[in-house]
């Protein structure tokens, strides 16, 4: 059976395009996992796997994970019962980097994913991209809590079906908030997270504050929430990209809303309150020094330093002239990610199952 995945890619905090990809697939069966405590919690979803002559220990290294420009070879599978809960994996390995996109993102959200898939394959790591309820235009009626549940479902699938030995979470833009929330939620599979990478952790609140309609819309959202109408939709002008509820708008735009984690006007204590639990996980912060979603008044160098300190000493990577998606600094992005993923450093990687 042949499958063609089409999508276009070029992402920002508020936009993504599509590119095309193809893969040859065949049905797979479940495998055993060291993490038996989680077994059975996953819905038995159908999985599709690349046909190859490789041994069970990994894919044939002669089969490229990228077949051409924006053409990926890999595994398309469902990780949960909802129609949207679909993931795509390049490489057939027991360690995975999970890419978590930002607002409006889906498959192939950033240009660095293609070379990253190739580089990870050489290190015997898989790259997993996935869709969740908040993907594309779904973010306006979803939440960080919903995202965290679906991330946990995906990791559970990888543990049970792929015998995963651990994952690294790679968040882009608002996907960084997802990582922070997931790691704070004490989810069932969070112990399998070996490290976290924050690429473009910026403040949605500070960016949206530069838009003329935001102040009035925050007041309206607050009023609707007080009246018990938080799940109702805001007027169209609140967000032209997606229908958005009062609760989600408030989360993204209000001071100390649920999504307000990386704002420059938060005190050190507030940042530590929001990010301090990440000190228990090896972290890397990749900051674009020409990020178009960071207001000009923000001291980017000071901000990234404060974010890393709030996370207990996260590794800092400043990419000069890099824009939000790093489409103009792809090589630097991939190199920083790969160096971090494969480094065992002074602390090393703890076995997630011990």
C-alpha positions as CSV (number, residue, x, y, z in Angstrom):
1,X,0.0,0.0,0.0
2,X,1.4,3.4,-0.9
3,X,0.7,6.6,1.1
4,X,1.4,10.2,0.1
5,X,1.6,12.8,2.8
6,X,1.2,16.4,1.5
7,X,1.8,19.5,3.6
8,X,3.7,22.7,3.1
9,X,6.1,24.1,5.7
10,X,7.4,27.5,6.8
11,X,6.5,28.2,10.3
12,X,6.2,31.1,12.7
13,X,4.4,31.4,16.0
14,X,1.2,32.2,14.1
15,X,1.7,30.5,10.7
16,X,2.7,27.3,8.9
17,X,2.5,26.1,5.3
18,X,2.6,22.7,3.7
19,X,5.0,20.4,1.9
20,X,4.7,16.9,0.4
21,X,6.0,13.6,1.6
22,X,5.6,10.0,0.6
23,X,6.1,6.6,2.3
24,X,5.6,3.0,1.6
25,X,3.9,1.3,4.5
26,X,2.7,-2.0,5.9
27,X,0.8,-2.9,9.1
28,X,2.9,-3.5,12.3
29,X,2.1,-5.3,15.5
30,X,2.8,-4.3,19.1
31,X,6.0,-5.1,20.9
32,X,6.9,-5.5,24.5
33,X,8.3,-2.6,26.6
34,X,10.4,-2.3,29.7
35,X,7.9,0.2,31.0
36,X,5.3,-2.4,31.8
37,X,3.6,-0.2,34.4
38,X,2.1,1.9,31.6
39,X,1.1,-1.0,29.4
40,X,-2.6,-1.4,28.8
41,X,-3.4,2.3,29.2
42,X,-3.0,3.0,25.5
43,X,-5.9,2.5,23.1
44,X,-5.0,-0.2,20.6
45,X,-4.7,2.0,17.5
46,X,-3.7,0.8,14.0
47,X,-0.1,1.5,13.0
48,X,1.6,1.7,9.6
49,X,5.3,1.0,9.1
50,X,7.8,1.5,6.2
51,X,8.5,-1.7,4.3
52,X,12.2,-2.5,4.4
53,X,14.6,-5.4,4.6
54,X,16.1,-4.1,7.9
55,X,16.5,-6.3,10.9
56,X,14.2,-5.7,13.9
57,X,16.8,-3.6,15.7
58,X,16.5,-0.7,13.3
59,X,16.0,0.5,9.8
60,X,18.3,-0.3,6.9
61,X,20.8,2.6,6.9
62,X,20.8,2.5,3.0
63,X,17.2,3.7,3.1
64,X,17.2,7.5,3.4
65,X,14.7,9.2,5.7
66,X,14.6,12.1,3.3
67,X,14.0,11.1,-0.3
68,X,14.0,14.6,-1.8
69,X,13.1,18.1,-1.0
70,X,10.2,17.9,1.5
71,X,9.8,14.2,0.9
72,X,10.1,12.1,4.0
73,X,10.3,8.3,4.3
74,X,8.8,6.9,7.5
75,X,6.0,5.6,9.6
76,X,2.5,7.1,9.7
77,X,0.5,6.0,12.7
78,X,-2.4,6.8,15.0
79,X,-1.5,7.2,18.6
80,X,-4.9,7.8,20.0
81,X,-8.7,7.4,19.2
82,X,-9.4,10.8,17.8
83,X,-9.2,11.3,14.0
84,X,-6.7,14.1,14.5
85,X,-4.3,12.0,16.6
86,X,-1.9,11.0,13.9
87,X,1.9,11.0,14.0
88,X,4.7,10.6,11.5
89,X,8.1,9.1,12.4
90,X,11.3,9.0,10.5
91,X,13.8,6.3,11.4
92,X,13.1,3.1,13.2
93,X,14.9,3.5,16.5
94,X,14.1,3.2,20.2
95,X,15.0,6.8,21.1
96,X,12.8,9.6,19.7
97,X,12.9,13.4,19.4
98,X,9.3,14.6,19.5
99,X,8.7,17.9,17.8
100,X,5.9,20.0,19.3
101,X,4.9,22.9,17.1
102,X,3.4,26.3,17.9
103,X,0.1,28.0,17.0
104,X,-1.2,27.0,13.6
105,X,1.5,24.4,13.1
106,X,1.2,20.8,12.0
107,X,3.4,18.5,10.0
108,X,6.7,19.9,8.6
109,X,6.2,23.2,10.6
110,X,9.8,24.4,10.3
111,X,12.4,24.2,7.6
112,X,15.0,22.6,9.9
113,X,13.0,19.5,10.4
114,X,14.2,17.9,7.1
115,X,17.9,18.2,7.8
116,X,17.3,17.4,11.5
117,X,15.6,14.1,10.5
118,X,18.7,13.2,8.5
119,X,21.1,14.2,11.3
120,X,19.1,12.3,13.9
121,X,19.0,9.2,11.7
122,X,22.8,9.2,11.6
123,X,22.8,9.2,15.4
124,X,20.2,6.4,15.5
125,X,17.4,8.6,16.8
126,X,13.9,8.9,15.3
127,X,12.1,12.2,14.7
128,X,8.4,12.2,15.5
129,X,6.0,14.9,14.3
130,X,2.4,14.7,15.4
131,X,-1.0,16.3,15.2
132,X,-3.1,17.0,18.2
133,X,-6.4,18.7,18.9
134,X,-4.7,22.2,18.9
135,X,-2.9,21.7,15.6
136,X,-3.5,24.1,12.7
137,X,-6.6,26.1,13.6
138,X,-7.5,24.0,16.6
139,X,-5.5,26.0,19.1
140,X,-8.3,28.5,19.8
141,X,-10.6,25.9,21.2
142,X,-8.0,23.7,22.9
143,X,-5.7,24.3,26.0
144,X,-2.4,23.5,27.5
145,X,-4.1,20.8,29.5
146,X,-5.5,19.1,26.4
147,X,-2.1,19.3,24.7
148,X,-0.4,17.7,27.7
149,X,-2.8,14.8,27.7
150,X,-2.2,14.1,24.0
151,X,1.6,14.4,24.4
152,X,1.3,11.7,27.2
153,X,-0.7,9.5,24.8
154,X,2.0,9.8,22.2
155,X,4.8,8.9,24.5
156,X,2.7,6.0,25.9
157,X,2.3,4.7,22.3
158,X,6.1,4.9,21.7
159,X,6.8,3.1,24.9
160,X,4.3,0.3,24.2
161,X,4.5,-0.1,20.5
162,X,8.1,1.0,19.7
163,X,9.8,-0.1,23.0
164,X,11.0,3.4,23.5
165,X,14.1,3.9,25.7
166,X,13.3,7.6,26.2
167,X,12.4,10.7,24.3
168,X,13.6,14.3,24.0
169,X,10.9,17.0,23.6
170,X,11.6,19.7,21.1
171,X,9.2,22.6,21.4
172,X,8.9,25.4,18.8
173,X,7.3,28.7,19.9
174,X,4.1,28.0,21.8
175,X,5.1,24.3,21.8
176,X,7.6,25.4,24.5
177,X,4.6,26.2,26.8
178,X,3.4,22.7,26.2
179,X,6.7,21.2,27.4
180,X,6.6,23.3,30.6
181,X,3.0,22.4,31.3
182,X,3.5,18.7,30.5
183,X,6.5,18.3,32.8
184,X,4.7,20.0,35.6
185,X,1.6,17.9,35.3
186,X,3.2,14.7,36.7
187,X,1.9,12.8,33.7
188,X,2.2,9.0,33.6
189,X,4.9,8.9,30.9
190,X,6.8,12.1,31.8
191,X,9.6,10.1,33.4
192,X,10.5,8.9,29.9
193,X,11.5,12.5,28.9
194,X,15.3,12.5,28.9
195,X,15.7,16.2,28.0
196,X,13.8,19.2,26.6
197,X,14.7,21.7,24.0
198,X,13.0,25.1,23.8
199,X,13.3,26.7,20.3
200,X,11.9,30.2,20.2
201,X,10.3,30.4,23.7
202,X,8.7,33.8,23.3
203,X,5.8,35.5,25.0
204,X,2.5,35.4,23.1
205,X,1.2,38.0,25.6
206,X,4.0,40.5,24.8
207,X,3.6,40.1,21.1
208,X,-0.1,40.4,21.1
209,X,0.1,43.5,23.3
210,X,1.6,45.2,20.2
211,X,-1.7,44.7,18.3
212,X,-4.3,47.5,18.7
213,X,-7.3,45.3,19.5
214,X,-5.7,43.2,22.3
215,X,-6.5,45.4,25.3
216,X,-10.2,45.5,24.6
217,X,-10.4,41.8,23.8
218,X,-8.6,40.9,27.1
219,X,-11.3,42.9,29.0
220,X,-14.0,41.1,27.0
221,X,-12.5,37.7,27.7
222,X,-12.2,38.4,31.4
223,X,-15.8,39.5,31.5
224,X,-17.0,36.4,29.7
225,X,-15.0,34.2,32.1
226,X,-16.5,35.9,35.2
227,X,-20.0,35.2,33.7
228,X,-19.2,31.6,33.3
229,X,-18.9,31.8,29.5
230,X,-15.2,31.0,29.2
231,X,-15.9,28.2,26.7
232,X,-17.8,30.5,24.3
233,X,-16.1,32.0,21.3
234,X,-14.7,35.5,21.1
235,X,-15.6,37.9,18.2
236,X,-13.7,37.2,15.0
237,X,-11.4,40.2,15.4
238,X,-9.9,38.6,18.5
239,X,-8.0,36.2,16.4
240,X,-8.3,36.2,12.5
241,X,-6.4,32.9,12.3
242,X,-8.7,30.7,14.4
243,X,-12.0,30.7,16.3
244,X,-10.9,31.2,19.9
245,X,-12.7,30.8,23.2
246,X,-12.5,33.5,25.9
247,X,-10.6,31.1,28.2
248,X,-7.9,30.4,25.5
249,X,-7.6,34.0,24.6
250,X,-7.2,35.0,28.2
251,X,-4.6,32.2,28.6
252,X,-2.5,33.5,25.7
253,X,-2.9,37.3,26.2
254,X,-3.5,38.1,29.9
255,X,-0.8,38.9,32.4
256,X,0.0,35.6,34.3
257,X,-2.4,33.7,32.1
258,X,-1.7,30.0,31.8
259,X,0.4,30.5,28.7
260,X,2.4,33.5,30.1
261,X,5.7,31.8,30.8
262,X,8.4,33.7,28.9
263,X,7.5,37.3,29.3
264,X,10.3,39.8,29.9
265,X,8.3,41.7,32.5
266,X,7.8,38.7,34.8
267,X,10.0,38.9,37.9
268,X,12.7,36.3,38.6
269,X,10.5,34.8,41.3
270,X,7.6,34.6,38.8
271,X,9.8,33.0,36.2
272,X,11.1,30.5,38.7
273,X,7.5,29.7,39.8
274,X,6.6,28.9,36.3
275,X,9.8,27.3,35.0
276,X,11.6,26.1,38.1
277,X,10.5,22.4,37.9
278,X,12.4,22.1,34.6
279,X,15.6,22.1,36.7
280,X,15.0,18.4,37.1
281,X,15.4,17.8,33.4
282,X,18.4,18.6,31.1
283,X,17.2,21.7,29.1
284,X,18.5,23.7,26.2
285,X,17.1,27.1,25.2
286,X,17.7,28.1,21.6
287,X,16.9,31.8,21.2
288,X,16.6,33.7,17.9
289,X,18.2,37.0,18.3
290,X,16.2,38.6,15.5
291,X,12.9,37.0,16.5
292,X,10.1,39.0,14.9
293,X,7.7,38.0,17.6
294,X,9.7,39.6,20.4
295,X,9.0,43.3,20.7
296,X,11.9,45.7,20.0
297,X,11.9,47.0,23.6
298,X,12.8,43.5,25.0
299,X,16.5,42.9,25.8
300,X,16.8,39.5,24.3
301,X,20.2,38.7,25.8
302,X,19.0,39.5,29.3
303,X,15.7,37.6,28.7
304,X,17.3,34.3,27.6
305,X,19.8,34.5,30.5
306,X,16.9,34.9,32.9
307,X,14.9,32.0,31.3
308,X,17.9,29.7,31.6
309,X,18.5,30.7,35.2
310,X,14.8,30.1,36.1
311,X,15.1,26.6,34.6
312,X,18.0,25.8,37.0
313,X,20.9,26.5,34.6
314,X,19.6,25.4,31.1
315,X,22.1,25.4,28.2
316,X,21.8,28.7,26.3
317,X,22.2,29.0,22.5
318,X,21.9,32.4,21.0
319,X,21.5,32.4,17.2
320,X,22.5,35.8,15.8
321,X,20.2,37.1,13.1
322,X,18.0,34.1,13.4
323,X,14.3,34.7,12.9
324,X,11.5,33.0,14.8
325,X,11.4,29.8,12.7
326,X,15.2,29.8,12.1
327,X,14.5,29.3,8.4
328,X,17.4,31.6,7.8
329,X,19.7,29.7,10.2
330,X,18.9,26.1,9.5
331,X,22.4,24.7,9.8
332,X,23.0,26.4,13.2
333,X,19.7,25.1,14.5
334,X,20.3,21.5,13.5
335,X,23.9,21.6,14.9
336,X,22.8,23.0,18.2
337,X,20.0,20.4,18.6
338,X,22.2,17.4,17.5
339,X,25.0,18.4,19.8
340,X,22.6,18.6,22.7
341,X,20.8,15.3,21.9
342,X,23.9,13.2,21.6
343,X,25.9,14.9,24.4
344,X,26.3,12.8,27.6
345,X,28.1,15.6,29.4
346,X,29.1,15.8,33.1
347,X,25.6,14.8,34.3
348,X,24.9,12.3,31.5
349,X,21.5,10.9,30.7
350,X,19.7,9.0,33.5
351,X,18.0,5.7,32.5
352,X,14.4,6.8,32.5
353,X,13.2,3.4,33.7
354,X,15.4,3.4,36.9
